[in-house]
Structure formats: C-alpha cells, structure tokens
Amino acid sequence: MPVLAVAAYSVGACASADPYRGLTAEQMYQRGQQEYAQHDYDKAVKTLNRLLSSFAASDVLPDARLLLADANYAKGDYLTAQAEYDRFLDRYPGTPKAPVAALGGCRCLVALSPVPQRDQTYTQDALSRCQNVMVDYPGTPQSTEAADFVAQMRSKLADAEYQHADYYFRRKLYDSAIKYYQFVDSLYSETKYAPMALLGVYKANKAIGYDDLAEEARKKLVEKYPDSPEAKSVAADGGA
C-alpha cells in the first residue's frame, strides 16, 4: 500500500475510533451520567471534559460542570473537584444548584484535612469555606450539612492544639503547656477538649507550685463543665 494511502487510512481509523464523534451535547452528558452511575469515574471525567471543551453553548453545560466536579471528588481528586465547583459558582452563581456546588467545595477541603498531628492549613481552609456556605445559603440542607463540617473542623483544630499542649506538659515545659491549654479553652469551648484543657491548666499549675492559679482553673472547670469527667475528677476534694 502506498505511503499516502497508509497515512490516509490511519487518519480515517483514528477518526472512526473517536467514541464521541457525532454525539450531541445532550448525548455526551447522558453518557457521562451513565459512566458516573456505574462508578467509572475516570471515563465520566473524560467524557464531561470533552463535552465542555466541544460545546460553547448548551442547556446541559451547567449540569455537566457540576457532574464533572462530583466525578473528580468521587475518584479522590479533591483539588481538581474544588476547582470545578468554583468554576460552576463563577459561571452560574444564581442558579438553584449553587448551594450544592458551594457545599462541594467545602467537602473537598474537609476531605483534604489531615490528622491532628499534621499541618492544619487545609482544616482552617475547610472551616472558612464551610462557614461561608452557612452564611451564604441559610435555611438550606447544604447549610445544615456545612454546619456539621464546621463542628468537625473545630473539633479537629482543638485536638491539634490540645496535643501541642500535652506535648509540652509531658516534657515538663509547663508554661508552654498552659499557653496551649488556655488557647483550647478560649477558642474551642464547645468541644470535648475544653474541659480536658482546663484540667491540664490545673495540673500544670500544681506541678509548678502555683496553687492559687491551679485552684482558679479547678473552679472554672467545675463551674463551666460540671458534667464532664474532668470536672468530676477534681470536684470532690479540691483536686487530684
């Protein structure tokens, strides 16, 4: 077969192998939906990216953009998913699905939030993003779910600070420990770590010999968190 004929055949074969050739935007979106429903997220991402790059105008573009974000989230590509949710909000801020996209961005950062022993930048970012969902879309199911994420992120941040305090306490660096314990009590008083932190303040001051400050911490613990195990452990006789 002549070289030109071979080249022409190869081009024709590649074109005919294009799985999206001849499909409308609606058909490509339906294909992406089916792939997503079958948990074939890589194929769904490929199909939806092709749809968005091939059609400048179609009624399905907003839904395709949102599904693309969902597919990236489902396959664990949280940073790409967050970018797609943000693109949806930039292009379609007033649509009924805006709260869904906003919560999606919140969920991406929550998924990226590491264990308390690691740097908590993503946790802080998740907290801020989820708080924005609560403020921007009050009364929606997405606002309610975002509030749950806010509570989770605040608890994780409190845990991280408490572990810092405990690290110093175990090394008998009591002044540094007290600083972090007080930080937990001040900023995360609704979490389970707050009474634990006040107990830490009490014990650290006792170890230093600051009995007056220890008693102050003990009273605060008993008055502020009377039902906590920590309060009960020091309530009976003025200290353990």
C-alpha positions in Angstrom: 0.0 0.0 0.0 1.4 3.4 -0.9 2.6 5.7 1.9 0.0 8.3 1.3 -2.7 5.7 1.3 -1.4 4.3 4.6 -1.4 7.7 6.1 -5.0 8.4 4.9 -6.2 5.1 6.3 -4.6 5.8 9.7 -6.2 9.2 9.9 -9.6 7.7 9.0 -9.2 4.9 11.5 -8.3 7.3 14.3 -11.3 9.5 13.5 -13.7 6.5 13.4 -12.3 5.4 16.8 -13.3 8.6 18.5 -16.1 7.5 20.8 -17.6 11.0 20.9 -17.8 11.6 17.2 -21.2 12.7 16.1 -22.7 12.9 19.6 -24.7 15.9 20.7 -24.1 17.8 24.0 -27.1 16.1 25.5 -26.0 12.6 24.4 -22.5 13.2 25.8 -24.0 14.4 29.1 -26.2 11.3 29.2 -23.1 9.2 28.6 -21.2 10.9 31.4 -24.2 10.4 33.7 -24.2 6.7 32.9 -20.5 6.3 33.5 -20.8 8.1 36.8 -23.7 5.9 37.9 -21.6 2.9 37.1 -18.7 4.3 39.2 -16.5 4.6 36.2 -15.3 8.0 37.3 -12.3 8.2 35.0 -14.4 7.7 32.0 -17.0 10.1 33.3 -14.3 12.8 33.8 -13.0 12.2 30.2 -16.5 12.4 28.7 -17.5 15.5 30.6 -14.3 17.3 29.9 -14.7 16.6 26.2 -18.3 17.9 26.3 -17.3 21.1 28.0 -14.4 21.7 25.6 -16.5 20.8 22.5 -19.7 22.9 23.1 -19.7 26.6 23.8 -23.4 26.8 24.4 -25.9 24.1 25.6 -28.5 23.9 28.3 -26.7 20.9 29.8 -23.4 22.7 30.4 -24.2 23.8 34.0 -25.2 20.2 35.0 -22.2 18.8 33.1 -19.8 21.1 35.0 -21.3 20.1 38.3 -21.2 16.4 37.5 -17.6 16.8 36.4 -16.8 18.2 39.9 -18.7 15.3 41.5 -16.8 12.8 39.4 -13.4 14.2 40.4 -14.5 14.2 44.0 -15.6 10.6 43.8 -12.3 9.5 42.3 -10.4 11.3 45.1 -9.0 14.2 43.1 -10.2 16.7 45.6 -8.2 19.7 44.4 -9.5 19.3 40.8 -13.0 18.8 42.2 -12.8 22.0 44.2 -11.6 23.9 41.2 -14.6 22.6 39.2 -17.0 23.5 41.9 -15.5 27.0 42.0 -15.9 27.3 38.2 -19.5 26.4 38.5 -20.1 29.1 41.1 -18.2 31.6 39.0 -20.3 30.9 35.9 -23.7 30.1 37.5 -23.8 31.9 40.9 -27.6 32.5 40.9 -28.8 29.0 39.9 -30.7 26.7 42.3 -27.7 24.3 42.3 -25.2 27.0 43.6 -25.6 25.8 47.2 -24.8 22.2 46.0 -21.6 23.4 44.4 -20.7 25.6 47.4 -21.0 22.6 49.7 -19.0 20.5 47.3 -16.1 22.9 47.7 -16.5 22.7 51.4 -16.5 18.9 51.3 -13.3 18.8 49.2 -11.4 20.7 51.8 -12.8 18.6 54.6 -11.6 15.5 52.7 -8.1 17.1 52.4 -8.0 17.9 56.2 -5.3 15.8 57.7 -5.0 14.0 61.1 -4.4 16.4 64.0 -0.7 15.6 64.1 -0.2 17.2 60.7 -0.2 20.8 59.5 -3.8 22.0 59.7 -3.9 24.5 56.8 -6.5 22.5 54.9 -8.5 22.2 58.1 -8.5 26.0 58.5 -9.4 26.5 54.9 -12.3 23.9 55.2 -13.6 25.7 58.3 -13.6 29.0 56.5 -15.2 27.6 53.3 -17.9 25.7 55.2 -18.7 28.7 57.4 -19.3 30.7 54.1 -21.8 28.1 53.0 -23.7 28.5 56.2 -23.8 32.3 55.8 -24.4 32.4 52.1 -27.2 29.8 51.9 -29.1 29.9 55.2 -32.1 27.6 55.6 -30.9 25.1 53.0 -29.9 21.5 53.6 -26.4 22.4 52.4 -26.1 25.0 55.2 -27.1 22.3 57.7 -24.5 19.9 56.4 -21.9 22.6 56.3 -22.6 23.3 60.0 -21.8 19.7 60.8 -18.5 20.0 58.9 -17.7 23.3 60.8 -18.2 21.4 64.1 -15.9 18.6 62.9 -13.2 21.0 61.8 -13.3 23.0 65.0 -13.0 19.8 67.0 -10.0 18.7 64.9 -8.3 22.1 65.4 -9.0 21.9 69.2 -7.5 18.4 69.2 -4.4 19.6 67.4 -3.9 22.4 69.9 -4.5 20.1 72.8 -1.9 17.7 71.5 0.6 20.6 71.4 -0.2 21.4 75.0 0.1 17.7 76.0 3.5 17.5 74.2 4.9 20.3 76.4 3.2 19.0 79.5 4.8 15.6 79.2 8.2 17.3 78.8 7.5 19.3 81.9 7.5 22.6 79.9 4.5 23.7 81.9 4.4 27.4 80.9 4.2 26.5 77.2 1.6 23.8 78.0 -0.6 26.2 79.9 -0.5 28.6 77.0 -1.8 26.0 74.6 -4.3 24.6 77.1 -5.8 28.1 77.6 -5.9 28.6 73.8 -8.1 25.5 73.6 -10.4 26.6 76.4 -10.7 30.1 74.9 -11.3 29.3 71.3 -12.9 25.9 71.3 -15.1 25.9 74.4 -17.8 23.8 72.8 -15.6 20.9 72.1 -14.7 18.0 74.4 -11.2 19.2 74.5 -12.1 22.3 76.5 -12.6 20.6 79.9 -9.5 18.4 79.2 -7.6 21.6 78.6 -8.7 23.2 81.8 -7.7 20.1 83.7 -4.3 20.5 82.0 -4.1 24.1 83.2 -4.9 22.9 86.7 -2.3 20.1 86.7 0.4 22.2 85.1 0.0 25.0 87.7 0.0 22.4 90.5 3.3 21.0 89.1 4.8 24.4 89.1 3.6 25.1 92.6 1.1 27.9 91.6 -1.6 26.6 93.9 -3.7 29.8 93.6 -3.8 29.5 89.8 -4.4 25.8 90.0 -7.4 26.4 92.3 -8.7 29.1 89.9 -8.5 26.6 87.0 -10.2 23.9 89.1 -13.1 26.2 90.0 -13.5 27.3 86.4 -13.6 23.7 85.2 -16.2 22.6 87.8 -18.4 25.7 87.1 -18.1 25.7 83.3 -18.2 21.9 82.6 -19.8 20.4 85.7 -20.9 17.2 84.0 -17.6 16.4 82.4 -15.4 13.6 83.7 -12.6 16.1 84.1 -14.7 18.3 86.4 -15.9 15.3 88.4 -12.3 14.2 88.9 -11.3 17.3 90.8 -14.7 18.4 92.3 -14.8 16.3 95.4 -11.8 17.3 97.4 -10.3 20.3 95.5 -8.0 18.4 93.3 -6.5 15.1 92.3 
